Amino acid sequence: MGRSLNSMVDLQDPKILAIIIFDIIGIGVFVWFLSSRLSLKLRVIEQRKEKNREQILQADRESQSDEYPVNR
């Protein structure tokens, strides 16, 4: 249990370095994928909110025009 990390893992071994680089690239791709999906989802939610706001404002305008008809 008292052995150091250097005696357990040889960081000069090309296979270990290849695995570490592969893992770092994989984690980077995974983080990029999650962030792009999250930003897409947030954009969709914002568009939905804006659409709902427009519908509410349009309904308010229609109800106000019904309350105060314009004499023509």
DSSP file (Angstrom, degrees, kcal/mol; ACC not computed):
  #  RESIDUE AA STRUCTURE BP1 BP2  ACC     N-H-->O    O-->H-N    N-H-->O    O-->H-N    TCO  KAPPA ALPHA  PHI   PSI    X-CA   Y-CA   Z-CA
    1    1 A M              0   0    0      0, 0.0     0, 0.0     0, 0.0     0, 0.0   0.000 360.0 360.0 360.0 -20.9    0.0    0.0    0.0
    2    2 A G        +     0   0    0      2,-0.0     2,-0.1     0, 0.0     0, 0.0   0.362 360.0 119.2 -87.6   6.5    2.9    2.3    0.5
    3    3 A R        -     0   0    0      1,-0.1     2,-0.1     2,-0.1     5,-0.0  -0.424  62.7-122.1 -73.5 148.0    4.1    2.2   -3.1
    4    4 A S     >  -     0   0    0     -2,-0.1     4,-0.8     1,-0.1     3,-0.4  -0.368  22.4-108.5 -84.3 168.0    4.1    5.5   -5.0
    5    5 A L  H >> S+     0   0    0      1,-0.2     4,-2.5     2,-0.2     3,-0.6   0.850 115.6  61.4 -63.9 -35.5    2.2    6.2   -8.2
    6    6 A N  H 34 S+     0   0    0      1,-0.3    -1,-0.2     2,-0.2     5,-0.1   0.844 102.8  49.3 -64.0 -33.5    5.4    6.2  -10.2
    7    7 A S  H 34 S+     0   0    0     -3,-0.4    -1,-0.3     1,-0.2    -2,-0.2   0.705 115.0  45.5 -78.5 -17.4    6.2    2.6   -9.4
    8    8 A M  H << S+     0   0    0     -4,-0.8     2,-0.4    -3,-0.6    -2,-0.2   0.829 118.6  34.9 -92.0 -36.0    2.6    1.6  -10.3
    9    9 A V     <  -     0   0    0     -4,-2.5     2,-0.9     7,-0.0    -1,-0.2  -0.979  66.6-148.8-126.7 127.7    2.2    3.4  -13.6
   10   10 A D    >   -     0   0    0     -2,-0.4     3,-1.5     1,-0.1     6,-0.2  -0.837   9.5-169.9 -95.4 104.6    4.9    4.0  -16.2
   11   11 A L  T 3  S+     0   0    0     -2,-0.9    -1,-0.1     1,-0.3    -5,-0.0   0.521  82.4  66.0 -74.6  -3.7    4.0    7.4  -17.8
   12   12 A Q  T 3  S+     0   0    0      4,-0.0    -1,-0.3     5,-0.0    -2,-0.0   0.552  74.2 108.9 -89.2 -10.1    6.7    6.8  -20.5
   13   13 A D    <>  -     0   0    0     -3,-1.5     4,-2.2     1,-0.2     3,-0.3  -0.541  66.6-144.7 -70.3 122.9    4.7    3.8  -21.9
   14   14 A P  H  > S+     0   0    0      0, 0.0     4,-2.4     0, 0.0     5,-0.2   0.827  97.9  56.5 -59.6 -32.7    3.3    4.8  -25.3
   15   15 A K  H  > S+     0   0    0      2,-0.2     4,-2.2     1,-0.2     5,-0.2   0.923 108.0  46.8 -66.0 -42.8    0.2    2.7  -24.7
   16   16 A I  H  > S+     0   0    0     -3,-0.3     4,-2.5    -6,-0.2    -1,-0.2   0.921 113.1  49.3 -64.0 -44.1   -0.6    4.5  -21.4
   17   17 A L  H  X S+     0   0    0     -4,-2.2     4,-2.6     1,-0.2     5,-0.2   0.900 110.3  51.0 -62.7 -40.5   -0.1    7.9  -23.1
   18   18 A A  H  X S+     0   0    0     -4,-2.4     4,-2.6     2,-0.2    -1,-0.2   0.906 111.0  48.4 -63.4 -41.4   -2.3    6.9  -26.0
   19   19 A I  H  X S+     0   0    0     -4,-2.2     4,-2.5     2,-0.2    -2,-0.2   0.915 112.1  48.9 -64.8 -43.2   -5.1    5.9  -23.6
   20   20 A I  H  X S+     0   0    0     -4,-2.5     4,-2.4     2,-0.2    -2,-0.2   0.925 113.4  46.3 -63.3 -45.0   -4.8    9.1  -21.6
   21   21 A I  H  X S+     0   0    0     -4,-2.6     4,-2.5     2,-0.2     5,-0.2   0.918 112.6  50.5 -64.0 -43.0   -4.9   11.2  -24.8
   22   22 A F  H  X S+     0   0    0     -4,-2.6     4,-2.6    -5,-0.2    -2,-0.2   0.910 111.2  48.9 -60.4 -43.1   -7.9    9.2  -26.1
   23   23 A D  H  X S+     0   0    0     -4,-2.5     4,-2.6     2,-0.2    -2,-0.2   0.906 110.6  49.8 -64.4 -42.0   -9.7    9.7  -22.8
   24   24 A I  H  X S+     0   0    0     -4,-2.4     4,-2.3     2,-0.2    -2,-0.2   0.923 112.8  46.8 -64.2 -43.5   -9.0   13.5  -22.8
   25   25 A I  H  X S+     0   0    0     -4,-2.5     4,-2.5     2,-0.2    -2,-0.2   0.919 112.6  50.8 -63.3 -42.7  -10.3   13.8  -26.4
   26   26 A G  H  X S+     0   0    0     -4,-2.6     4,-2.3     1,-0.2    -2,-0.2   0.903 110.6  47.9 -61.8 -42.5  -13.3   11.7  -25.5
   27   27 A I  H  X S+     0   0    0     -4,-2.6     4,-2.5     2,-0.2    -1,-0.2   0.900 111.2  51.9 -65.9 -39.8  -14.2   13.8  -22.5
   28   28 A G  H  X S+     0   0    0     -4,-2.3     4,-2.5     2,-0.2    -2,-0.2   0.923 110.8  46.9 -61.8 -45.1  -13.8   17.0  -24.6
   29   29 A V  H  X S+     0   0    0     -4,-2.5     4,-2.7     2,-0.2    -2,-0.2   0.902 112.3  51.1 -63.0 -41.2  -16.1   15.7  -27.3
   30   30 A F  H  X S+     0   0    0     -4,-2.3     4,-2.5     2,-0.2    -2,-0.2   0.915 111.2  46.8 -63.5 -44.0  -18.6   14.6  -24.6
   31   31 A V  H  X S+     0   0    0     -4,-2.5     4,-2.5     2,-0.2     5,-0.2   0.914 113.0  49.8 -64.8 -42.9  -18.5   18.1  -22.9
   32   32 A W  H  X S+     0   0    0     -4,-2.5     4,-2.5    -5,-0.2    -2,-0.2   0.926 111.4  49.4 -60.3 -44.9  -18.9   19.8  -26.3
   33   33 A F  H  X S+     0   0    0     -4,-2.7     4,-2.3     1,-0.2    -2,-0.2   0.931 112.7  46.2 -61.1 -47.4  -21.9   17.5  -27.2
   34   34 A L  H  X S+     0   0    0     -4,-2.5     4,-2.4     1,-0.2    -1,-0.2   0.907 113.1  49.3 -63.7 -41.3  -23.6   18.2  -23.9
   35   35 A S  H  X S+     0   0    0     -4,-2.5     4,-2.5     2,-0.2    -1,-0.2   0.895 111.4  49.1 -67.3 -38.4  -23.1   22.0  -24.1
   36   36 A S  H  X S+     0   0    0     -4,-2.5     4,-2.1    -5,-0.2    -1,-0.2   0.902 112.6  47.8 -67.6 -39.2  -24.4   22.1  -27.7
   37   37 A R  H  X S+     0   0    0     -4,-2.3     4,-2.4    -5,-0.2    -2,-0.2   0.897 112.6  49.5 -66.3 -39.4  -27.5   20.1  -26.7
   38   38 A L  H  X S+     0   0    0     -4,-2.4     4,-2.5     2,-0.2    -2,-0.2   0.921 111.4  47.6 -66.0 -43.9  -28.0   22.4  -23.7
   39   39 A S  H  X S+     0   0    0     -4,-2.5     4,-2.1     2,-0.2    -1,-0.2   0.887 112.1  50.8 -66.6 -36.6  -27.7   25.6  -25.7
   40   40 A L  H  X S+     0   0    0     -4,-2.1     4,-2.2     2,-0.2    -2,-0.2   0.927 110.9  48.6 -63.2 -44.3  -30.1   24.2  -28.4
   41   41 A K  H  X S+     0   0    0     -4,-2.4     4,-2.3     1,-0.2    -2,-0.2   0.901 110.5  50.8 -63.9 -41.0  -32.6   23.3  -25.7
   42   42 A L  H  X S+     0   0    0     -4,-2.5     4,-2.4     2,-0.2    -1,-0.2   0.890 109.3  51.4 -64.6 -38.4  -32.3   26.8  -24.1
   43   43 A R  H  X S+     0   0    0     -4,-2.1     4,-2.3     2,-0.2    -2,-0.2   0.910 109.9  49.5 -62.6 -42.1  -32.9   28.4  -27.5
   44   44 A V  H  X S+     0   0    0     -4,-2.2     4,-2.3     2,-0.2    -2,-0.2   0.906 111.0  49.5 -63.7 -41.7  -36.0   26.3  -28.1
   45   45 A I  H  X S+     0   0    0     -4,-2.3     4,-2.5     2,-0.2    -2,-0.2   0.912 110.6  50.0 -64.7 -42.5  -37.3   27.2  -24.6
   46   46 A E  H  X S+     0   0    0     -4,-2.4     4,-2.4     2,-0.2    -2,-0.2   0.900 110.7  49.7 -63.3 -40.6  -36.7   30.9  -25.3
   47   47 A Q  H  X S+     0   0    0     -4,-2.3     4,-2.4     2,-0.2    -1,-0.2   0.904 110.9  49.9 -63.8 -40.7  -38.5   30.7  -28.7
   48   48 A R  H  X S+     0   0    0     -4,-2.3     4,-2.3     2,-0.2    -2,-0.2   0.913 110.9  49.0 -64.3 -42.5  -41.4   29.0  -27.0
   49   49 A K  H  X S+     0   0    0     -4,-2.5     4,-2.5     2,-0.2    -2,-0.2   0.913 111.3  49.7 -62.4 -42.9  -41.6   31.7  -24.3
   50   50 A E  H  X S+     0   0    0     -4,-2.4     4,-2.4     2,-0.2    -2,-0.2   0.896 110.1  50.7 -64.1 -40.3  -41.5   34.4  -26.9
   51   51 A K  H  X S+     0   0    0     -4,-2.4     4,-2.1     1,-0.2    -1,-0.2   0.913 110.9  48.8 -63.0 -42.3  -44.3   32.8  -28.9
   52   52 A N  H  X S+     0   0    0     -4,-2.3     4,-2.3     2,-0.2    -2,-0.2   0.896 110.1  51.7 -64.7 -40.1  -46.4   32.5  -25.8
   53   53 A R  H  X S+     0   0    0     -4,-2.5     4,-2.7     1,-0.2     5,-0.2   0.925 109.9  49.1 -60.9 -44.6  -45.7   36.2  -25.0
   54   54 A E  H  X S+     0   0    0     -4,-2.4     4,-2.4     1,-0.2    -2,-0.2   0.893 110.9  50.0 -62.9 -39.8  -46.8   37.2  -28.4
   55   55 A Q  H  X S+     0   0    0     -4,-2.1     4,-2.3     2,-0.2    -1,-0.2   0.903 111.8  48.2 -65.4 -40.4  -50.0   35.1  -28.2
   56   56 A I  H  X S+     0   0    0     -4,-2.3     4,-2.3     2,-0.2    -2,-0.2   0.924 112.8  47.7 -65.5 -44.7  -50.8   36.7  -24.8
   57   57 A L  H  X S+     0   0    0     -4,-2.7     4,-2.4     1,-0.2    -2,-0.2   0.895 112.3  49.7 -63.8 -39.7  -50.2   40.2  -26.1
   58   58 A Q  H  X S+     0   0    0     -4,-2.4     4,-2.3     2,-0.2    -1,-0.2   0.908 110.8  49.4 -65.7 -41.2  -52.3   39.5  -29.2
   59   59 A A  H  X S+     0   0    0     -4,-2.3     4,-2.4     2,-0.2    -2,-0.2   0.886 110.6  51.0 -64.9 -38.5  -55.2   38.1  -27.0
   60   60 A D  H  X S+     0   0    0     -4,-2.3     4,-2.3     2,-0.2    -2,-0.2   0.916 110.1  49.5 -64.4 -42.8  -54.9   41.3  -24.8
   61   61 A R  H  X S+     0   0    0     -4,-2.4     4,-2.3     1,-0.2    -2,-0.2   0.916 112.2  48.2 -62.6 -42.1  -55.1   43.5  -27.9
   62   62 A E  H  X S+     0   0    0     -4,-2.3     4,-1.6     1,-0.2    -1,-0.2   0.901 112.3  48.1 -65.6 -40.3  -58.2   41.6  -29.2
   63   63 A S  H  X S+     0   0    0     -4,-2.4     4,-1.5     1,-0.2    -1,-0.2   0.864 112.1  49.8 -70.1 -33.3  -59.9   41.8  -25.8
   64   64 A Q  H  X S+     0   0    0     -4,-2.3     4,-2.0     2,-0.2    -2,-0.2   0.881 109.3  51.2 -70.9 -37.1  -59.2   45.5  -25.5
   65   65 A S  H  < S+     0   0    0     -4,-2.3    -1,-0.2     1,-0.2    -2,-0.2   0.822 109.2  51.8 -69.8 -28.3  -60.5   46.2  -29.0
   66   66 A D  H  < S+     0   0    0     -4,-1.6    -1,-0.2    -5,-0.2    -2,-0.2   0.840 110.2  49.1 -72.6 -33.4  -63.7   44.3  -28.1
   67   67 A E  H  < S+     0   0    0     -4,-1.5    -2,-0.2     1,-0.3    -1,-0.2   0.865 121.1  33.6 -72.9 -37.3  -64.2   46.3  -24.9
   68   68 A Y  S  < S-     0   0    0     -4,-2.0    -1,-0.3    -5,-0.1    -2,-0.1  -0.721  82.1-163.9-121.3  78.8  -63.7   49.7  -26.7
   69   69 A P        -     0   0    0      0, 0.0     2,-0.5     0, 0.0    -3,-0.1  -0.341  20.3-123.1 -66.3 144.7  -65.1   49.4  -30.2
   70   70 A V        -     0   0    0     -5,-0.1     2,-0.6     2,-0.0    -2,-0.0  -0.758  19.1-129.9 -90.3 129.0  -64.1   52.1  -32.6
   71   71 A N              0   0    0     -2,-0.5    -1,-0.0     1,-0.2     0, 0.0  -0.691 360.0 360.0 -80.3 120.8  -66.9   54.1  -34.2
   72   72 A R              0   0    0     -2,-0.6    -1,-0.2     0, 0.0    -2,-0.0   0.360 360.0 360.0-121.5 360.0  -66.4   54.2  -38.0
